[in-house]
Every structure is written in C-alpha cells, then in structure tokens.
Amino acid sequence: MSHPLFTDEQVLFTPVQPHTDAIPLILAFPNTYSVGITSLGYQVVWSLLASLPGVAVSRLFADGQELLPRHPELLGFSFSWELDYGNILSLLESLEIPLRADERTDIHPLVFGGGPVLTANPEPFADFFDVILLGDGEDLLPQFVSAYQSVRQAPREEQLLTLAQVPGLYVPSLYAVTYHSLTGAIATIKPTDPQVPAQVVKQTYRGNTLSASTVVTPQAAWESIYMVEVVRSCPELCRFCLASYLTLPFRTPSVTASLIPAVERGLKVTSRIGLLGASVTQHPEFDELLDFFDRPACDGVRLSIASVRTNTVTAKLAKILAKRDTRSITIAIESGSEALRQIINKKLHNDEILAAAAHAQVGGLKGIKFYGMAGVPGEVEADLEATVALFQTLKRQVPGFRFTLGCSTFVPKAHTPFQWCGVNPQAQKRLQYLQKHLRPQGIDFRPESYNWSVIQALLSRGDRRLAPLLLRTRYYGDSLGSYRRAFKELRGQLPDLDFYVFADWPLDQVLPWAHLQGPLPTATLAKHRERALNPDAQGVRLPR
C-alpha cells in the first residue's frame, strides 16, 4: 500500500495473484476514501476485479491511492452521486488523461463507469466516458473484462466497436444524437454502425446471493461497519422511485443459506452490522433474520437497518433493534395525505403510521425519522395540511416520542412513470409551509436544499448538450447560481434550465435515455403514469 488510508483495512477476501500479463486497471471512486469505502457497490466491484487473474487492479480516491500502474489500460469510476462528476474530471486531469473521450488516443486507457447515476441516465456525462456499464456488476464486469481481453491489442476504434456489441455495454461515441433545433428537444438517437444495437439493455443479476462487505475499516464514514444487502429493488413501485423501477425485479436471498452466513462472517471482524436494501423488512423471511440477532450470542452487536416498510414495524422489531443499540428507525411516508399517496402508489394508510409509532415506542425506541417529499405530481394545498395534521395526531397519540421529518423536493428520474413530469416551482414555498407549521409543534423538520434538487433534476433529465456546461460549473462551484451563469454563457447552444428542470414533457418526446432499455418498456411506464394522474382511471386529481 502506498497511502496510510489503507493501513487499518480488514480485507475479507483473498485477492488472486494477477498473471504476469494481467490488464493494469485503476478502479476510482470520485470522492474521499471515507465515503468511497462505505459504498457497498464500490467494495463489491473491487473484490470482483481483484478475483480475476487477468486483471491487476489498483484503487484510487480523491484523497489517496494505492500504487498505480504507469500505463493503465482501463480506468473505471463507480459513480453514486451526481455532483461527484467534478471529482471525476479532476482525477482524469491528475492522470493526464483528456477529459473528453473524443480527445483520447491509443496511448490513453479506456475510461469506463458504472453505478446508479450512470445506469439511470448517463447522457450528461456521456462525453467523458468511453464505455458505460448499464446494470448490475456481478455478471457485467467479468463479461466486460473478457470482451476487452479479446481486443486488447487492437486499435481503440475496434475495441470500442467490439465492446458495444456486448449486452449492457454502452459506448456513447457510437450513437449519434440529432435535435429539432439547438435549443429544442431530441429528434433521433441512432447507432453509427450497423453492428451496434439500436438499444442497450440494462443487465440484471438474478443470482440467489446478494452483496456483503469485502472490507471493514474504522476509517469508513460508518465506522467499522459490515454491510449486508438483504433485498434488491422494492415490490411497491412508487411512481417516482428510481430504486424500485430501475432495479426490478425484487430479489430476496435465502436467510439461512445466504444472509445469516454473511452476517456471521462479518461478526468475526466487527460488532457493527448494517442491513441494506430499499425495503429490508419486506424480505419474506425477515423474522428469521431478526431472531438471529435476538440471541444472547449477539449481545454487544450494534445493528443498523435501512428504511423499513411502515406496516412491518412491530413491537418485536422495535424491541430487538433497541437491544442492539438502534435508537430510531426510518420510514418513507412521502406525505401525510392518503389521497396523494394513492397517486404515487404508496400503499399506506395513516392508521398504519400511527400504529408503527406506537409499536416503536412500546419496543423501546426513542424516535422515528420519516421521509417526505414536496411538489409531488398531483399535490395540492390540502395535502400539505394533511401532513401537518398527521404529525399533530402523532404527537398527541404517542407523547414523549421524537419525530423527525426529512423532506426533499420531488425530482423526476429516468425509467420511472414520473420521468415526464417537471419539478414543481412551488416546491420551495411548500417546504417553507411545512417548516412553519411543524417546527412549533416540536417536530424536527429537516428540509433538503431546494436548489440542490433543481441541480439534481437537471442532471437526472439532461442530455449530451450539458457537457460544456458541466465543464464550466466545475470551476464556478456547485451552486444554482453557477449553473445559471453557465446557461447564460451558452445561451443559444442548448435549451434553457426550465426545459430540463421544470417542463412537463409530452409522452411522445424522445427522451435522452430512449436508446437505453431499463427493466420496463416506456409504454408500460406511460400506463403507470396515466393510472396515477388520470382522474378517470382511479378517481384521483390532475397534477398541479
């Protein structure tokens, strides 16, 4: 190791000895080591690559690195948070690699990327990558490495053409995008070579074993935690939810054959266990996993659990979590309005929320953190009033309990039914309304930045025309004002901010990711949107 960051690591797998002619590969995370090593996805990709004898992998973070090869052939980025793109560009510069893919030659490594940001909508970042891996890495990474090995000595153009024919491998430079005008919507997205597929299909891992930590370190953001992926995706299909729609189908490994053995491996090196997943308590055998932690053998274990489904919060769950040093649980309710939850397909009633709070208190927990959202399509003023009323009832029926509401602004995400819906410009005022009416009641109201939500929406719905803008804003800073400044400088060369962020797009508009196929076809997503927003379909209200 060439950096003190790595000295406290407990590596939980045995890397293979690379062949003498192994591919020199750098795996980068565009943030600090503390953040990157807490990403289970990054850990798993690293262990996968380190288990391939044909690869010699080195790790790179924004604040440290292992000994890097002088002439890497592949440089990969695990991309989990949109605003990390600036660190991607900085790391490319530090390695003396041109930022734009079309400026690289045979002397430069192929720059590839994966992760939730790129799988959802890679287009704003497409000009910076040679190859993008769409989907789950378990099968996709070995296929990528194998395909690269077959053309390792070939010219760059031949390498890219070969890789583009592997399912799930997206080579942006081999797709031409045309526009109705410089500032208009996309007209077409077509491959530039007949050997390249018209659509790239996201790859889905369907094995019975999910991910678990491959390294434990006190320098992680969650100190010395061992993480176990309990479920992948979510069966609820809330209309706005990327974590559900993009990762379908819902997958649940066996508790006895997979999850408990994984936890036991972790307990050999740490007493802190994290159970991860979009809907952990909906695992059909979750009670068995809970019973495992209720044994005297687990005394002293510190258990953390991701967001739970409201109607699965029992006194038993709360009691076991409290015994294992958990003080509160997290529940996503989105709104206190049952009418609005019907629109977004959140199958949840207020009496279930009240029961969950009562069970949590009886079980010995100290509080609940709720996740909410402002500006959801279909939201009206009465929905905000319903949220305030719900928390009034919670305070009255469960006295002495701590309630927190973390509230974000609705951001449209690719491959979801609400991908055509813009950000509600009234969302900021609605966050202020909730703050004004909830904090005096003793509710710990924590709104996310509305301006950050605007930037997130820009990146989640953007197309390739954003690349020059991103190169500018990297130097201007990550404020909304910086993005507005860049739009002003580029006026006439791309649509304005409102087009990307606030506009409701027509269903027949070509989306930036139209050539990238997620788990459900666009026609199905449109039907789900219609079911949500059409008052004739379910008797619900029209959007704002």
Phi and psi in degrees as a GROMACS rama.xvg file:
@    title "Ramachandran Plot"
@    xaxis  label "Phi"
@    yaxis  label "Psi"
@TYPE xy
-110.957  10.6012  SER-2
-147.211  138.924  HIS-3
-63.7009  -16.835  PRO-4
-55.1666  -32.4447  LEU-5
-91.2533  -2.04465  PHE-6
-71.8244  -25.54  THR-7
-94.2763  7.29624  ASP-8
-71.3387  139.51  GLU-9
-108.328  105.061  GLN-10
-85.5934  127.717  VAL-11
-101.933  15.6839  LEU-12
-141.989  167.004  PHE-13
-108.225  105.003  THR-14
-59.8821  144.254  PRO-15
-77.6458  158.688  VAL-16
-79.7349  116.834  GLN-17
-63.5984  149.113  PRO-18
-61.8783  160.463  HIS-19
-64.0217  -27.1979  THR-20
-106.934  27.9298  ASP-21
-62.9185  151.947  ALA-22
-69.2571  121.072  ILE-23
-74.449  117.401  PRO-24
-129.508  136.526  LEU-25
-108.453  127.315  ILE-26
-107.809  114.387  LEU-27
-109.329  147.732  ALA-28
-121.207  122.331  PHE-29
-82.0698  53.2263  PRO-30
-160.961  -173.302  ASN-31
-68.8997  162.222  THR-32
-58.0926  -41.8472  TYR-33
-57.8308  -42.252  SER-34
-74.2941  -46.8951  VAL-35
-64.2148  -40.7654  GLY-36
-76.2955  -10.9544  ILE-37
-87.3596  -6.15684  THR-38
-82.6859  114.586  SER-39
-62.5146  -36.3027  LEU-40
-59.8227  -44.3984  GLY-41
-64.1812  -43.6667  TYR-42
-57.5389  -44.3562  GLN-43
-68.9856  -40.8367  VAL-44
-62.2143  -43.7691  VAL-45
-58.9802  -46.317  TRP-46
-68.1469  -35.1256  SER-47
-60.9596  -48.3598  LEU-48
-66.8893  -38.3375  LEU-49
-71.7736  -9.49544  ALA-50
-96.7171  -0.556744  SER-51
-98.4172  116.284  LEU-52
-63.7774  -18.8248  PRO-53
-85.0646  5.64776  GLY-54
-128.232  137.382  VAL-55
-114.028  101.72  ALA-56
-100.858  137.663  VAL-57
-124.753  147.325  SER-58
-101.075  146.381  ARG-59
-137.786  130.947  LEU-60
-126.511  171.846  PHE-61
-66.452  -22.5294  ALA-62
-122.103  14.7595  ASP-63
176.03  164.94  GLY-64
-157.712  158.492  GLN-65
-80.7814  177.486  GLU-66
-64.3078  117.189  LEU-67
-92.9629  147.931  LEU-68
-67.2638  147.786  PRO-69
-68.9685  -33.5061  ARG-70
-131.466  75.9293  HIS-71
-66.4721  145.677  PRO-72
-97.0318  -28.5852  GLU-73
-131.394  136.731  LEU-74
-129.205  114.955  LEU-75
-112.105  145.373  GLY-76
-120.95  130.807  PHE-77
-93.5947  114.281  SER-78
-115.103  107.101  PHE-79
-115.425  -16.236  SER-80
-138.72  127.166  TRP-81
-52.5441  -46.3149  GLU-82
-73.9599  -1.31189  LEU-83
-72.8452  -5.49401  ASP-84
-58.3367  -31.5236  TYR-85
-61.905  -36.9297  GLY-86
-70.8554  -30.5955  ASN-87
-60.6828  -47.2439  ILE-88
-64.9012  -39.0566  LEU-89
-65.16  -40.6685  SER-90
-67.9891  -37.7899  LEU-91
-59.9309  -44.2385  LEU-92
-62.6249  -41.1153  GLU-93
-63.6049  -27.4199  SER-94
-93.6872  4.7446  LEU-95
58.5482  43.8915  GLU-96
-111.067  129.332  ILE-97
-53.8375  141.595  PRO-98
-68.056  -38.7326  LEU-99
-93.5562  137.935  ARG-100
-60.6679  -35.0752  ALA-101
-73.6281  -4.13641  ASP-102
-101.893  -1.08592  GLU-103
-89.5438  152.167  ARG-104
-125.726  -171.539  THR-105
-63.8509  -17.2772  ASP-106
-81.9532  -10.5539  ILE-107
-100.907  151.793  HIS-108
-69.4315  157.489  PRO-109
-74.5806  127.766  LEU-110
-97.7918  117.01  VAL-111
-121.041  161.454  PHE-112
-150.437  159.096  GLY-113
-155.535  -175.939  GLY-114
112.143  171.992  GLY-115
-61.8117  -35.9759  PRO-116
-63.5826  -47.3345  VAL-117
-75.6996  -32.2188  LEU-118
-69.1158  -34.81  THR-119
-71.1448  -59.6948  ALA-120
-152.344  97.4188  ASN-121
-80.9272  -7.18986  PRO-122
-60.4929  -40.0518  GLU-123
-60.7172  -23.9097  PRO-124
-108.094  4.27603  PHE-125
-60.3387  -35.5108  ALA-126
-68.089  -14.0313  ASP-127
-96.4571  -8.57686  PHE-128
-119.145  141.979  PHE-129
-81.1821  -39.7828  ASP-130
-140.079  140.728  VAL-131
-125.836  131.313  ILE-132
-95.2516  116.217  LEU-133
-98.7524  108.186  LEU-134
121.365  -159.056  GLY-135
-78.2992  136.969  ASP-136
-78.0604  -17.9618  GLY-137
-55.2862  -45.3358  GLU-138
-96.7992  -33.5814  ASP-139
-67.2958  -41.045  LEU-140
-63.5646  -50.0269  LEU-141
-59.5223  -36.3106  PRO-142
-67.169  -38.4463  GLN-143
-62.9206  -48.3383  PHE-144
-63.5686  -42.9036  VAL-145
-62.3068  -43.4212  SER-146
-65.1419  -39.2545  ALA-147
-64.5802  -41.3175  TYR-148
-58.3828  -34.2112  GLN-149
-69.5989  -20.3539  SER-150
-126.27  25.4828  VAL-151
-57.9977  -36.5341  ARG-152
-94.3263  1.54233  GLN-153
-82.2259  162.791  ALA-154
-61.8432  157.341  PRO-155
-55.1734  -43.7346  ARG-156
-60.6241  -40.0705  GLU-157
-69.5292  -38.3318  GLU-158
-58.077  -47.9763  GLN-159
-66.3109  -39.5057  LEU-160
-64.8231  -39.1848  LEU-161
-67.409  -45.2947  THR-162
-63.5558  -35.5413  LEU-163
-65.2062  -15.6677  ALA-164
-93.107  -0.716317  GLN-165
-88.2416  127.581  VAL-166
-52.7518  129.431  PRO-167
90.8192  -10.2563  GLY-168
-96.8057  119.167  LEU-169
-110.103  120.832  TYR-170
-108.782  97.8955  VAL-171
-56.2477  -34.6258  PRO-172
-66.4165  -15.0243  SER-173
-96.2681  14.3694  LEU-174
-127.348  127.4  TYR-175
-99.5281  130.94  ALA-176
-110.374  128.531  VAL-177
-116.198  157.118  THR-178
-127.241  150.798  TYR-179
-62.8579  -31.0787  HIS-180
-162.242  171.207  SER-181
-57.1507  -33.9212  LEU-182
-110.106  13.8281  THR-183
-103.71  -173.42  GLY-184
-74.7854  169.268  ALA-185
-70.4799  138.169  ILE-186
-94.1452  -51.1279  ALA-187
-146.667  155.12  THR-188
-133.774  112.14  ILE-189
-134.653  144.649  LYS-190
-66.7939  148.798  PRO-191
-92.0276  -2.4726  THR-192
-137.963  137.923  ASP-193
-63.5454  -19.1488  PRO-194
-79.5103  -11.4705  GLN-195
-92.6942  132.344  VAL-196
-66.2263  146.882  PRO-197
-67.8637  -29.6239  ALA-198
-129.307  138.66  GLN-199
-99.4835  126.516  VAL-200
-99.688  124.85  VAL-201
-57.5952  136.389  LYS-202
-94.6591  137.342  GLN-203
-118.971  124.403  THR-204
-78.8587  126.99  TYR-205
-118.559  20.481  ARG-206
-71.0901  168.662  GLY-207
-91.6977  -2.22548  ASN-208
-116.79  125.432  THR-209
-97.4887  -164.539  LEU-210
-88.3806  152.71  SER-211
-146.097  161.282  ALA-212
-57.4086  142.103  SER-213
-111.301  -1.28715  THR-214
-153.43  143.588  VAL-215
-126.808  134.333  VAL-216
-151.845  142.39  THR-217
-68.5468  -11.4658  PRO-218
-88.6988  -0.118772  GLN-219
-69.5395  155.669  ALA-220
-58.0438  -38.3607  ALA-221
-99.721  98.6546  TRP-222
-56.4454  125.259  GLU-223
54.5019  33.8361  SER-224
-89.4548  143.513  ILE-225
-111.094  120.612  TYR-226
-104.68  139.577  MET-227
-128.111  125.607  VAL-228
-82.2614  110.931  GLU-229
-84.9164  -39.878  VAL-230
-138.838  159.351  VAL-231
-126.227  132.434  ARG-232
74.9448  -167.311  SER-233
-152.714  137.606  CYS-234
-81.815  -4.19777  PRO-235
-78.7003  -32.9971  GLU-236
57.3104  52.823  LEU-237
-63.5924  135.811  CYS-238
-60.0953  -24.7445  ARG-239
-95.849  -6.35928  PHE-240
-90.5693  109.761  CYS-241
-64.5563  -40.9848  LEU-242
-61.251  -25.0322  ALA-243
-89.2212  -57.6544  SER-244
-67.4277  -40.5644  TYR-245
-74.4279  -22.3153  LEU-246
-108.695  9.76254  THR-247
-53.2505  151.678  LEU-248
-84.2752  168.198  PRO-249
-67.4158  125.666  PHE-250
-123.721  136.873  ARG-251
-136.542  104.279  THR-252
-69.2569  159.57  PRO-253
-63.6277  134.742  SER-254
-66.4541  -48.0813  VAL-255
-75.5641  -36.6698  THR-256
-86.8353  -22.9354  ALA-257
-126.251  -55.8785  SER-258
-71.5356  -48.7104  LEU-259
-63.0817  -44.7095  ILE-260
-57.8342  -36.5789  PRO-261
-64.8199  -44.5421  ALA-262
-62.3678  -41.8594  VAL-263
-61.859  -36.6188  GLU-264
-63.465  -39.4376  ARG-265
-67.759  -38.1362  GLY-266
-67.6799  -13.2701  LEU-267
-73.7697  -18.9328  LYS-268
-122.665  -13.4108  VAL-269
-156.964  159.989  THR-270
-104.055  5.52143  SER-271
-110.193  120.321  ARG-272
-120.322  134.359  ILE-273
-117.651  126.814  GLY-274
-100.116  118.554  LEU-275
-111.747  154.451  LEU-276
148.911  156.508  GLY-277
-69.7574  -23.5009  ALA-278
-152.332  66.7653  SER-279
-58.0356  -43.9911  VAL-280
-75.5471  -3.03358  THR-281
-89.888  3.50959  GLN-282
-59.4193  129.48  HIS-283
-61.6141  -19.6233  PRO-284
-113.087  25.0997  GLU-285
-61.3099  -33.469  PHE-286
-58.8432  -37.8587  ASP-287
-64.3692  -40.3249  GLU-288
-65.8918  -38.5549  LEU-289
-63.8517  -41.8963  LEU-290
-62.08  -34.1867  ASP-291
-58.4345  -41.6129  PHE-292
-79.4884  -9.48109  PHE-293
-88.5859  1.75678  ASP-294
-81.1513  151.735  ARG-295
-56.289  -28.1112  PRO-296
-61.1401  -20.7489  ALA-297
-98.3593  9.15933  CYS-298
-59.8656  133.374  ASP-299
94.3129  -9.20507  GLY-300
-78.7827  137.013  VAL-301
-103.799  114.774  ARG-302
-108.395  127.883  LEU-303
-116.167  143.82  SER-304
-134.775  140.227  ILE-305
-72.6685  -177.845  ALA-306
-51.1426  136.976  SER-307
-113.417  155.443  VAL-308
-76.245  134.314  ARG-309
-55.7315  -47.4101  THR-310
-77.1477  4.53089  ASN-311
-102.004  -0.0318679  THR-312
-80.4427  106.646  VAL-313
-113.247  166.282  THR-314
-62.3648  -34.3372  ALA-315
-62.8738  -47.5147  LYS-316
-57.9119  -48.8997  LEU-317
-62.0146  -40.8668  ALA-318
-63.6835  -44.6597  LYS-319
-68.0788  -41.0389  ILE-320
-62.9352  -41.6643  LEU-321
-62.9244  -39.4642  ALA-322
-64.5112  -24.9774  LYS-323
-105.074  32.64  ARG-324
70.2039  23.0561  ASP-325
-96.649  128.273  THR-326
-97.0894  -25.4881  ARG-327
-149.785  165.195  SER-328
-121.393  164.45  ILE-329
-118.445  130.699  THR-330
-132.814  131.195  ILE-331
-92.4326  113.932  ALA-332
-111.155  -18.1311  ILE-333
68.2332  -42.7405  GLU-334
-161.046  157.422  SER-335
-85.7911  1.69729  GLY-336
-97.1244  120.138  SER-337
-67.8553  -32.152  GLU-338
-64.2139  -41.6405  ALA-339
-70.344  -37.6527  LEU-340
-64.848  -28.2541  ARG-341
-65.8577  -39.7014  GLN-342
-61.8535  -43.2085  ILE-343
-89.1262  3.16206  ILE-344
70.232  29.1214  ASN-345
-87.3094  98.7968  LYS-346
-79.3206  81.4433  LYS-347
-153.163  134.96  LEU-348
-112.636  154.467  HIS-349
-62.0676  -33.623  ASN-350
-65.4736  -27.6466  ASP-351
-70.4213  -35.7965  GLU-352
-65.6284  -43.7586  ILE-353
-64.5138  -40.3921  LEU-354
-65.8224  -39.3281  ALA-355
-61.6496  -42.3012  ALA-356
-64.7481  -42.7013  ALA-357
-63.1072  -43.6977  ALA-358
-63.7408  -40.4827  HIS-359
-62.5658  -40.6609  ALA-360
-68.8538  -44.0699  GLN-361
-60.5451  -36.4298  VAL-362
-76.1348  -8.05653  GLY-363
104.8  4.13527  GLY-364
-75.2253  162.018  LEU-365
-101.598  -17.1139  LYS-366
-174.089  173.926  GLY-367
-130.831  136.306  ILE-368
-103.33  120.727  LYS-369
-98.0676  146.322  PHE-370
-103.761  131.125  TYR-371
-128.244  176.374  GLY-372
-148.362  138.381  MET-373
-110.08  149.084  ALA-374
80.1427  18.1992  GLY-375
-63.5503  140.081  VAL-376
-50.8761  130.305  PRO-377
95.2377  -8.99669  GLY-378
-69.8772  136.989  GLU-379
-128.637  173.156  VAL-380
-58.5159  -34.8925  GLU-381
-61.7324  -27.8051  ALA-382
-68.9193  -37.1035  ASP-383
-65.6856  -41.7083  LEU-384
-62.5588  -36.9182  GLU-385
-66.0959  -36.3328  ALA-386
-64.6988  -44.7556  THR-387
-61.1745  -43.7281  VAL-388
-63.0024  -38.7215  ALA-389
-60.6228  -44.3199  LEU-390
-71.4775  -30.1306  PHE-391
-61.6535  -42.8569  GLN-392
-66.2896  -41.0307  THR-393
-59.8358  -45.8822  LEU-394
-63.2033  -35.2578  LYS-395
-76.1645  -40.9477  ARG-396
-86.3175  -24.0864  GLN-397
-125.575  69.5096  VAL-398
-66.7685  147.418  PRO-399
81.083  1.35555  GLY-400
-96.7338  146.719  PHE-401
-93.7343  125.029  ARG-402
-116.767  129.82  PHE-403
-121.118  138.834  THR-404
-123.495  107.963  LEU-405
-88.8858  122.204  GLY-406
-126.451  127.27  CYS-407
-111.798  170.741  SER-408
-92.0604  138.492  THR-409
-56.1727  129.535  PHE-410
-124.691  122.442  VAL-411
-67.1338  138.257  PRO-412
-122.917  142.984  LYS-413
-60.0006  149.868  ALA-414
68.8207  17.2196  HIS-415
-118.671  161.389  THR-416
-62.709  -22.6516  PRO-417
-95.8262  17.0877  PHE-418
-65.0064  -22.16  GLN-419
-86.0044  -9.54809  TRP-420
-91.3394  136.792  CYS-421
-84.5918  169.114  GLY-422
-67.0207  138.443  VAL-423
-77.657  116.844  ASN-424
-64.7647  -12.3691  PRO-425
-87.0311  -1.01917  GLN-426
-61.2322  -38.1117  ALA-427
-61.8088  -43.7245  GLN-428
-64.8564  -32.7118  LYS-429
-72.3535  -34.7674  ARG-430
-63.165  -41.509  LEU-431
-64.5682  -38.2139  GLN-432
-60.2256  -47.6935  TYR-433
-63.0949  -41.3196  LEU-434
-61.1558  -45.0766  GLN-435
-61.3193  -35.7693  LYS-436
-97.7881  -16.6933  HIS-437
-97.9577  -39.9171  LEU-438
-61.507  -39.9123  ARG-439
-62.8438  -18.6495  PRO-440
-85.8935  -1.46521  GLN-441
89.3066  13.5366  GLY-442
-85.4806  130.647  ILE-443
-80.0914  91.4138  ASP-444
-90.7505  124.274  PHE-445
-126.066  90.1618  ARG-446
-78.5185  139.618  PRO-447
-78.2726  157.356  GLU-448
-62.6241  123.707  SER-449
-63.5903  -40.9956  TYR-450
-62.6448  -38.5307  ASN-451
-63.8588  -36.6862  TRP-452
-63.6837  -36.9622  SER-453
-62.8809  -44.7048  VAL-454
-64.4026  -41.7485  ILE-455
-61.365  -41.2299  GLN-456
-64.496  -39.1378  ALA-457
-58.2265  -45.1314  LEU-458
-76.2749  -29.6951  LEU-459
-78.0045  -23.4667  SER-460
-113.146  6.07719  ARG-461
-75.6577  166.184  GLY-462
-122.848  -170.689  ASP-463
-65.605  -19.474  ARG-464
-67.5572  -9.54309  ARG-465
-80.0083  -13.5503  LEU-466
-54.4463  -49.9776  ALA-467
-60.7193  -33.7486  PRO-468
-66.9525  -42.1041  LEU-469
-66.2833  -34.7302  LEU-470
-63.8736  -33.5079  LEU-471
-75.4963  -49.9562  ARG-472
-65.6847  -21.6963  THR-473
-56.3053  -35.133  ARG-474
-91.5148  -26.1136  TYR-475
-79.0149  -24.2347  TYR-476
114.138  167.724  GLY-477
-95.5658  34.2621  ASP-478
-98.9102  157.817  SER-479
-61.3149  -34.4887  LEU-480
-60.9472  -35.4528  GLY-481
-64.8354  -40.9569  SER-482
-68.0868  -40.4737  TYR-483
-62.7544  -38.5513  ARG-484
-61.1638  -44.4911  ARG-485
-66.0983  -39.7165  ALA-486
-60.8929  -39.4337  PHE-487
-63.4062  -42.2147  LYS-488
-66.1819  -30.2593  GLU-489
-101.469  14.6215  LEU-490
-54.2088  133.621  ARG-491
92.9552  -12.5246  GLY-492
-103.391  -11.5757  GLN-493
-159.742  164.452  LEU-494
-62.0126  164.896  PRO-495
-82.8382  174.801  ASP-496
-58.6101  -38.7358  LEU-497
-61.0208  -36.4312  ASP-498
-59.336  -46.2277  PHE-499
-75.6243  -36.8677  TYR-500
-98.427  -52.0027  VAL-501
-99.9428  -18.4461  PHE-502
-72.1819  138.949  ALA-503
-84.9994  116.627  ASP-504
-83.4923  141.508  TRP-505
-66.6137  151.683  PRO-506
-64.1853  -24.135  LEU-507
-92.1884  5.48192  ASP-508
-73.1366  137.661  GLN-509
-71.5058  118.286  VAL-510
-80.8155  152.082  LEU-511
-56.553  -28.5467  PRO-512
-104.436  22.9923  TRP-513
-62.2288  -25.3902  ALA-514
-90.8868  5.52867  HIS-515
-117.684  113.685  LEU-516
-92.7709  117.848  GLN-517
-86.1199  -167  GLY-518
-62.9605  -32.0113  PRO-519
-118.265  140.212  LEU-520
-67.7895  158.483  PRO-521
-58.2555  -37.9359  THR-522
-61.0719  -37.2013  ALA-523
-68.5235  -42.0202  THR-524
-61.5661  -39.0921  LEU-525
-63.7319  -38.3725  ALA-526
-64.7084  -40.5806  LYS-527
-64.7825  -37.6499  HIS-528
-64.8415  -44.6117  ARG-529
-60.6422  -41.9607  GLU-530
-62.109  -33.4515  ARG-531
-77.0784  -43.5405  ALA-532
-104.964  -11.7512  LEU-533
-87.6936  116.464  ASN-534
-64.1964  -21.2863  PRO-535
-77.8595  -19.699  ASP-536
-80.2435  -41.5511  ALA-537
-136.758  5.39515  GLN-538
75.8073  20.9748  GLY-539
-100.311  173.226  VAL-540
-87.6564  159.437  ARG-541
-71.0019  156.851  LEU-542
-65.7717  170.009  PRO-543
